[in-house]
Amino acid sequence: MNNLAHTWQRMGMVLEATQLMRECVRLRQHKLGLNHSHTKASISTLDDWVSQLQI
């Protein structure tokens, strides 16, 4: 999911990528926990993408 979200982002499918990354974050928090490095990386990516949308 994470890789697909990044691919969509690079293709310009920004809203779809952001929605998919939100789901990825939700699942990673549930399965891996908040302190896992993959979860933290996904949260950081999502934060960056959301801040770009608000420009």
PyMOL Python script that loads the backbone (N, CA, C, O; Angstrom):
from pymol import cmd

cmd.read_pdbstr("""\
ATOM      1  N   MET A   1       0.820  -1.190   0.000  1.00  0.00           N
ATOM      2  CA  MET A   1       0.000   0.000   0.000  1.00  0.00           C
ATOM      3  C   MET A   1       0.864   1.255   0.000  1.00  0.00           C
ATOM      4  O   MET A   1       0.608   2.204  -0.741  1.00  0.00           O
ATOM      5  N   ASN A   2       1.881   1.241   0.835  1.00  0.00           N
ATOM      6  CA  ASN A   2       2.778   2.386   0.929  1.00  0.00           C
ATOM      7  C   ASN A   2       3.418   2.680  -0.429  1.00  0.00           C
ATOM      8  O   ASN A   2       3.452   3.828  -0.872  1.00  0.00           O
ATOM      9  N   ASN A   3       3.918   1.645  -1.077  1.00  0.00           N
ATOM     10  CA  ASN A   3       4.557   1.830  -2.378  1.00  0.00           C
ATOM     11  C   ASN A   3       3.570   2.328  -3.424  1.00  0.00           C
ATOM     12  O   ASN A   3       3.911   3.182  -4.242  1.00  0.00           O
ATOM     13  N   LEU A   4       2.359   1.805  -3.404  1.00  0.00           N
ATOM     14  CA  LEU A   4       1.344   2.247  -4.349  1.00  0.00           C
ATOM     15  C   LEU A   4       0.992   3.717  -4.110  1.00  0.00           C
ATOM     16  O   LEU A   4       0.835   4.478  -5.065  1.00  0.00           O
ATOM     17  N   ALA A   5       0.871   4.113  -2.860  1.00  0.00           N
ATOM     18  CA  ALA A   5       0.580   5.509  -2.546  1.00  0.00           C
ATOM     19  C   ALA A   5       1.683   6.422  -3.079  1.00  0.00           C
ATOM     20  O   ALA A   5       1.399   7.481  -3.638  1.00  0.00           O
ATOM     21  N   HIS A   6       2.928   6.017  -2.909  1.00  0.00           N
ATOM     22  CA  HIS A   6       4.043   6.817  -3.431  1.00  0.00           C
ATOM     23  C   HIS A   6       4.002   6.881  -4.959  1.00  0.00           C
ATOM     24  O   HIS A   6       4.273   7.928  -5.546  1.00  0.00           O
ATOM     25  N   THR A   7       3.668   5.778  -5.591  1.00  0.00           N
ATOM     26  CA  THR A   7       3.568   5.751  -7.054  1.00  0.00           C
ATOM     27  C   THR A   7       2.469   6.695  -7.524  1.00  0.00           C
ATOM     28  O   THR A   7       2.671   7.479  -8.451  1.00  0.00           O
ATOM     29  N   TRP A   8       1.319   6.618  -6.890  1.00  0.00           N
ATOM     30  CA  TRP A   8       0.212   7.511  -7.258  1.00  0.00           C
ATOM     31  C   TRP A   8       0.604   8.972  -7.058  1.00  0.00           C
ATOM     32  O   TRP A   8       0.256   9.824  -7.876  1.00  0.00           O
ATOM     33  N   GLN A   9       1.316   9.265  -5.991  1.00  0.00           N
ATOM     34  CA  GLN A   9       1.760  10.639  -5.721  1.00  0.00           C
ATOM     35  C   GLN A   9       2.653  11.130  -6.857  1.00  0.00           C
ATOM     36  O   GLN A   9       2.492  12.250  -7.342  1.00  0.00           O
ATOM     37  N   ARG A  10       3.593  10.287  -7.278  1.00  0.00           N
ATOM     38  CA  ARG A  10       4.493  10.666  -8.368  1.00  0.00           C
ATOM     39  C   ARG A  10       3.747  10.821  -9.692  1.00  0.00           C
ATOM     40  O   ARG A  10       4.167  11.592 -10.554  1.00  0.00           O
ATOM     41  N   MET A  11       2.654  10.097  -9.854  1.00  0.00           N
ATOM     42  CA  MET A  11       1.855  10.179 -11.086  1.00  0.00           C
ATOM     43  C   MET A  11       0.903  11.382 -11.081  1.00  0.00           C
ATOM     44  O   MET A  11       0.223  11.636 -12.074  1.00  0.00           O
ATOM     45  N   GLY A  12       0.855  12.111  -9.982  1.00  0.00           N
ATOM     46  CA  GLY A  12      -0.020  13.263  -9.892  1.00  0.00           C
ATOM     47  C   GLY A  12      -1.392  12.954  -9.332  1.00  0.00           C
ATOM     48  O   GLY A  12      -2.257  13.829  -9.297  1.00  0.00           O
ATOM     49  N   MET A  13      -1.606  11.738  -8.897  1.00  0.00           N
ATOM     50  CA  MET A  13      -2.893  11.344  -8.305  1.00  0.00           C
ATOM     51  C   MET A  13      -2.846  11.658  -6.808  1.00  0.00           C
ATOM     52  O   MET A  13      -2.897  10.761  -5.967  1.00  0.00           O
ATOM     53  N   VAL A  14      -2.750  12.941  -6.503  1.00  0.00           N
ATOM     54  CA  VAL A  14      -2.431  13.402  -5.158  1.00  0.00           C
ATOM     55  C   VAL A  14      -3.525  13.041  -4.147  1.00  0.00           C
ATOM     56  O   VAL A  14      -3.218  12.529  -3.070  1.00  0.00           O
ATOM     57  N   LEU A  15      -4.768  13.294  -4.470  1.00  0.00           N
ATOM     58  CA  LEU A  15      -5.848  13.006  -3.522  1.00  0.00           C
ATOM     59  C   LEU A  15      -5.972  11.513  -3.245  1.00  0.00           C
ATOM     60  O   LEU A  15      -6.142  11.100  -2.098  1.00  0.00           O
ATOM     61  N   GLU A  16      -5.887  10.711  -4.296  1.00  0.00           N
ATOM     62  CA  GLU A  16      -5.968   9.260  -4.141  1.00  0.00           C
ATOM     63  C   GLU A  16      -4.798   8.737  -3.315  1.00  0.00           C
ATOM     64  O   GLU A  16      -4.970   7.877  -2.450  1.00  0.00           O
ATOM     65  N   ALA A  17      -3.609   9.266  -3.591  1.00  0.00           N
ATOM     66  CA  ALA A  17      -2.414   8.844  -2.860  1.00  0.00           C
ATOM     67  C   ALA A  17      -2.533   9.190  -1.383  1.00  0.00           C
ATOM     68  O   ALA A  17      -2.162   8.397  -0.518  1.00  0.00           O
ATOM     69  N   THR A  18      -3.050  10.373  -1.104  1.00  0.00           N
ATOM     70  CA  THR A  18      -3.207  10.807   0.284  1.00  0.00           C
ATOM     71  C   THR A  18      -4.214   9.931   1.016  1.00  0.00           C
ATOM     72  O   THR A  18      -3.990   9.553   2.166  1.00  0.00           O
ATOM     73  N   GLN A  19      -5.300   9.613   0.368  1.00  0.00           N
ATOM     74  CA  GLN A  19      -6.296   8.737   0.988  1.00  0.00           C
ATOM     75  C   GLN A  19      -5.720   7.350   1.261  1.00  0.00           C
ATOM     76  O   GLN A  19      -5.952   6.770   2.322  1.00  0.00           O
ATOM     77  N   LEU A  20      -4.976   6.832   0.307  1.00  0.00           N
ATOM     78  CA  LEU A  20      -4.367   5.518   0.489  1.00  0.00           C
ATOM     79  C   LEU A  20      -3.328   5.547   1.612  1.00  0.00           C
ATOM     80  O   LEU A  20      -3.230   4.601   2.394  1.00  0.00           O
ATOM     81  N   MET A  21      -2.558   6.624   1.689  1.00  0.00           N
ATOM     82  CA  MET A  21      -1.566   6.729   2.761  1.00  0.00           C
ATOM     83  C   MET A  21      -2.250   6.837   4.117  1.00  0.00           C
ATOM     84  O   MET A  21      -1.733   6.315   5.104  1.00  0.00           O
ATOM     85  N   ARG A  22      -3.394   7.497   4.188  1.00  0.00           N
ATOM     86  CA  ARG A  22      -4.151   7.546   5.456  1.00  0.00           C
ATOM     87  C   ARG A  22      -4.524   6.129   5.905  1.00  0.00           C
ATOM     88  O   ARG A  22      -4.402   5.784   7.080  1.00  0.00           O
ATOM     89  N   GLU A  23      -4.977   5.325   4.954  1.00  0.00           N
ATOM     90  CA  GLU A  23      -5.335   3.937   5.281  1.00  0.00           C
ATOM     91  C   GLU A  23      -4.089   3.149   5.682  1.00  0.00           C
ATOM     92  O   GLU A  23      -4.140   2.327   6.597  1.00  0.00           O
ATOM     93  N   CYS A  24      -2.990   3.396   5.010  1.00  0.00           N
ATOM     94  CA  CYS A  24      -1.731   2.721   5.339  1.00  0.00           C
ATOM     95  C   CYS A  24      -1.305   3.066   6.766  1.00  0.00           C
ATOM     96  O   CYS A  24      -0.891   2.190   7.525  1.00  0.00           O
ATOM     97  N   VAL A  25      -1.409   4.337   7.122  1.00  0.00           N
ATOM     98  CA  VAL A  25      -1.063   4.761   8.481  1.00  0.00           C
ATOM     99  C   VAL A  25      -1.968   4.071   9.495  1.00  0.00           C
ATOM    100  O   VAL A  25      -1.501   3.573  10.519  1.00  0.00           O
ATOM    101  N   ARG A  26      -3.258   4.044   9.204  1.00  0.00           N
ATOM    102  CA  ARG A  26      -4.212   3.417  10.125  1.00  0.00           C
ATOM    103  C   ARG A  26      -3.858   1.950  10.354  1.00  0.00           C
ATOM    104  O   ARG A  26      -3.833   1.481  11.492  1.00  0.00           O
ATOM    105  N   LEU A  27      -3.587   1.233   9.274  1.00  0.00           N
ATOM    106  CA  LEU A  27      -3.263  -0.185   9.388  1.00  0.00           C
ATOM    107  C   LEU A  27      -1.924  -0.414  10.087  1.00  0.00           C
ATOM    108  O   LEU A  27      -1.788  -1.331  10.897  1.00  0.00           O
ATOM    109  N   ARG A  28      -0.947   0.416   9.773  1.00  0.00           N
ATOM    110  CA  ARG A  28       0.360   0.261  10.412  1.00  0.00           C
ATOM    111  C   ARG A  28       0.275   0.543  11.905  1.00  0.00           C
ATOM    112  O   ARG A  28       0.918  -0.137  12.704  1.00  0.00           O
ATOM    113  N   GLN A  29      -0.523   1.553  12.289  1.00  0.00           N
ATOM    114  CA  GLN A  29      -0.695   1.824  13.717  1.00  0.00           C
ATOM    115  C   GLN A  29      -1.315   0.620  14.406  1.00  0.00           C
ATOM    116  O   GLN A  29      -0.908   0.242  15.505  1.00  0.00           O
ATOM    117  N   HIS A  30      -2.295   0.024  13.758  1.00  0.00           N
ATOM    118  CA  HIS A  30      -2.987  -1.128  14.347  1.00  0.00           C
ATOM    119  C   HIS A  30      -2.080  -2.357  14.435  1.00  0.00           C
ATOM    120  O   HIS A  30      -2.043  -3.034  15.463  1.00  0.00           O
ATOM    121  N   LYS A  31      -1.353  -2.639  13.359  1.00  0.00           N
ATOM    122  CA  LYS A  31      -0.551  -3.872  13.301  1.00  0.00           C
ATOM    123  C   LYS A  31       0.850  -3.726  13.906  1.00  0.00           C
ATOM    124  O   LYS A  31       1.350  -4.645  14.554  1.00  0.00           O
ATOM    125  N   LEU A  32       1.481  -2.559  13.689  1.00  0.00           N
ATOM    126  CA  LEU A  32       2.874  -2.395  14.101  1.00  0.00           C
ATOM    127  C   LEU A  32       3.036  -1.535  15.356  1.00  0.00           C
ATOM    128  O   LEU A  32       4.034  -1.647  16.068  1.00  0.00           O
ATOM    129  N   GLY A  33       2.062  -0.688  15.617  1.00  0.00           N
ATOM    130  CA  GLY A  33       2.148   0.226  16.756  1.00  0.00           C
ATOM    131  C   GLY A  33       2.686   1.581  16.336  1.00  0.00           C
ATOM    132  O   GLY A  33       3.283   1.733  15.270  1.00  0.00           O
ATOM    133  N   LEU A  34       2.459   2.566  17.207  1.00  0.00           N
ATOM    134  CA  LEU A  34       2.849   3.936  16.904  1.00  0.00           C
ATOM    135  C   LEU A  34       4.356   4.157  16.873  1.00  0.00           C
ATOM    136  O   LEU A  34       4.831   5.060  16.185  1.00  0.00           O
ATOM    137  N   ASN A  35       5.107   3.355  17.599  1.00  0.00           N
ATOM    138  CA  ASN A  35       6.549   3.587  17.715  1.00  0.00           C
ATOM    139  C   ASN A  35       7.387   2.843  16.685  1.00  0.00           C
ATOM    140  O   ASN A  35       8.613   2.955  16.691  1.00  0.00           O
ATOM    141  N   HIS A  36       6.747   2.089  15.806  1.00  0.00           N
ATOM    142  CA  HIS A  36       7.491   1.355  14.776  1.00  0.00           C
ATOM    143  C   HIS A  36       7.997   2.338  13.719  1.00  0.00           C
ATOM    144  O   HIS A  36       7.313   3.304  13.380  1.00  0.00           O
ATOM    145  N   SER A  37       9.185   2.086  13.211  1.00  0.00           N
ATOM    146  CA  SER A  37       9.794   3.003  12.244  1.00  0.00           C
ATOM    147  C   SER A  37       8.973   3.129  10.955  1.00  0.00           C
ATOM    148  O   SER A  37       8.928   4.208  10.364  1.00  0.00           O
ATOM    149  N   HIS A  38       8.334   2.066  10.518  1.00  0.00           N
ATOM    150  CA  HIS A  38       7.516   2.140   9.301  1.00  0.00           C
ATOM    151  C   HIS A  38       6.281   2.997   9.533  1.00  0.00           C
ATOM    152  O   HIS A  38       5.879   3.768   8.661  1.00  0.00           O
ATOM    153  N   THR A  39       5.685   2.861  10.707  1.00  0.00           N
ATOM    154  CA  THR A  39       4.524   3.687  11.044  1.00  0.00           C
ATOM    155  C   THR A  39       4.923   5.149  11.093  1.00  0.00           C
ATOM    156  O   THR A  39       4.231   6.006  10.543  1.00  0.00           O
ATOM    157  N   LYS A  40       6.031   5.435  11.749  1.00  0.00           N
ATOM    158  CA  LYS A  40       6.505   6.818  11.858  1.00  0.00           C
ATOM    159  C   LYS A  40       6.812   7.408  10.477  1.00  0.00           C
ATOM    160  O   LYS A  40       6.509   8.573  10.219  1.00  0.00           O
ATOM    161  N   ALA A  41       7.403   6.619   9.603  1.00  0.00           N
ATOM    162  CA  ALA A  41       7.720   7.094   8.254  1.00  0.00           C
ATOM    163  C   ALA A  41       6.445   7.400   7.478  1.00  0.00           C
ATOM    164  O   ALA A  41       6.376   8.405   6.771  1.00  0.00           O
ATOM    165  N   SER A  42       5.450   6.555   7.603  1.00  0.00           N
ATOM    166  CA  SER A  42       4.178   6.783   6.906  1.00  0.00           C
ATOM    167  C   SER A  42       3.463   8.013   7.441  1.00  0.00           C
ATOM    168  O   SER A  42       2.882   8.777   6.670  1.00  0.00           O
ATOM    169  N   ILE A  43       3.500   8.211   8.747  1.00  0.00           N
ATOM    170  CA  ILE A  43       2.886   9.400   9.342  1.00  0.00           C
ATOM    171  C   ILE A  43       3.583  10.661   8.841  1.00  0.00           C
ATOM    172  O   ILE A  43       2.928  11.650   8.514  1.00  0.00           O
ATOM    173  N   SER A  44       4.886  10.622   8.783  1.00  0.00           N
ATOM    174  CA  SER A  44       5.651  11.769   8.298  1.00  0.00           C
ATOM    175  C   SER A  44       5.325  12.078   6.838  1.00  0.00           C
ATOM    176  O   SER A  44       5.136  13.236   6.466  1.00  0.00           O
ATOM    177  N   THR A  45       5.260  11.043   6.027  1.00  0.00           N
ATOM    178  CA  THR A  45       4.907  11.218   4.620  1.00  0.00           C
ATOM    179  C   THR A  45       3.516  11.809   4.488  1.00  0.00           C
ATOM    180  O   THR A  45       3.308  12.754   3.727  1.00  0.00           O
ATOM    181  N   LEU A  46       2.570  11.261   5.221  1.00  0.00           N
ATOM    182  CA  LEU A  46       1.196  11.763   5.175  1.00  0.00           C
ATOM    183  C   LEU A  46       1.149  13.231   5.598  1.00  0.00           C
ATOM    184  O   LEU A  46       0.473  14.037   4.959  1.00  0.00           O
ATOM    185  N   ASP A  47       1.850  13.577   6.651  1.00  0.00           N
ATOM    186  CA  ASP A  47       1.892  14.976   7.096  1.00  0.00           C
ATOM    187  C   ASP A  47       2.427  15.887   5.998  1.00  0.00           C
ATOM    188  O   ASP A  47       1.883  16.967   5.766  1.00  0.00           O
ATOM    189  N   ASP A  48       3.485  15.460   5.325  1.00  0.00           N
ATOM    190  CA  ASP A  48       4.050  16.250   4.229  1.00  0.00           C
ATOM    191  C   ASP A  48       3.046  16.434   3.104  1.00  0.00           C
ATOM    192  O   ASP A  48       2.876  17.541   2.593  1.00  0.00           O
ATOM    193  N   TRP A  49       2.388  15.361   2.722  1.00  0.00           N
ATOM    194  CA  TRP A  49       1.432  15.433   1.621  1.00  0.00           C
ATOM    195  C   TRP A  49       0.245  16.315   1.961  1.00  0.00           C
ATOM    196  O   TRP A  49      -0.212  17.096   1.126  1.00  0.00           O
ATOM    197  N   VAL A  50      -0.258  16.195   3.186  1.00  0.00           N
ATOM    198  CA  VAL A  50      -1.410  16.999   3.608  1.00  0.00           C
ATOM    199  C   VAL A  50      -1.021  18.471   3.640  1.00  0.00           C
ATOM    200  O   VAL A  50      -1.807  19.325   3.230  1.00  0.00           O
ATOM    201  N   SER A  51       0.175  18.779   4.118  1.00  0.00           N
ATOM    202  CA  SER A  51       0.603  20.181   4.163  1.00  0.00           C
ATOM    203  C   SER A  51       0.754  20.744   2.746  1.00  0.00           C
ATOM    204  O   SER A  51       0.493  21.927   2.532  1.00  0.00           O
ATOM    205  N   GLN A  52       1.162  19.937   1.791  1.00  0.00           N
ATOM    206  CA  GLN A  52       1.264  20.375   0.403  1.00  0.00           C
ATOM    207  C   GLN A  52      -0.109  20.649  -0.205  1.00  0.00           C
ATOM    208  O   GLN A  52      -0.253  21.540  -1.042  1.00  0.00           O
ATOM    209  N   LEU A  53      -1.099  19.898   0.207  1.00  0.00           N
ATOM    210  CA  LEU A  53      -2.457  20.101  -0.297  1.00  0.00           C
ATOM    211  C   LEU A  53      -3.050  21.414   0.197  1.00  0.00           C
ATOM    212  O   LEU A  53      -3.917  21.991  -0.460  1.00  0.00           O
ATOM    213  N   GLN A  54      -2.596  21.883   1.334  1.00  0.00           N
ATOM    214  CA  GLN A  54      -3.170  23.065   1.948  1.00  0.00           C
ATOM    215  C   GLN A  54      -2.524  24.357   1.465  1.00  0.00           C
ATOM    216  O   GLN A  54      -2.889  25.438   1.927  1.00  0.00           O
ATOM    217  N   ILE A  55      -1.581  24.262   0.554  1.00  0.00           N
ATOM    218  CA  ILE A  55      -0.905  25.454   0.022  1.00  0.00           C
ATOM    219  C   ILE A  55      -1.812  26.186  -0.939  1.00  0.00           C
ATOM    220  O   ILE A  55      -1.423  27.215  -1.492  1.00  0.00           O
TER     221      ILE A  55
END
""", "prot")
cmd.dss("prot")
cmd.show_as("cartoon", "prot")
cmd.util.cbc("prot")
cmd.orient("prot")
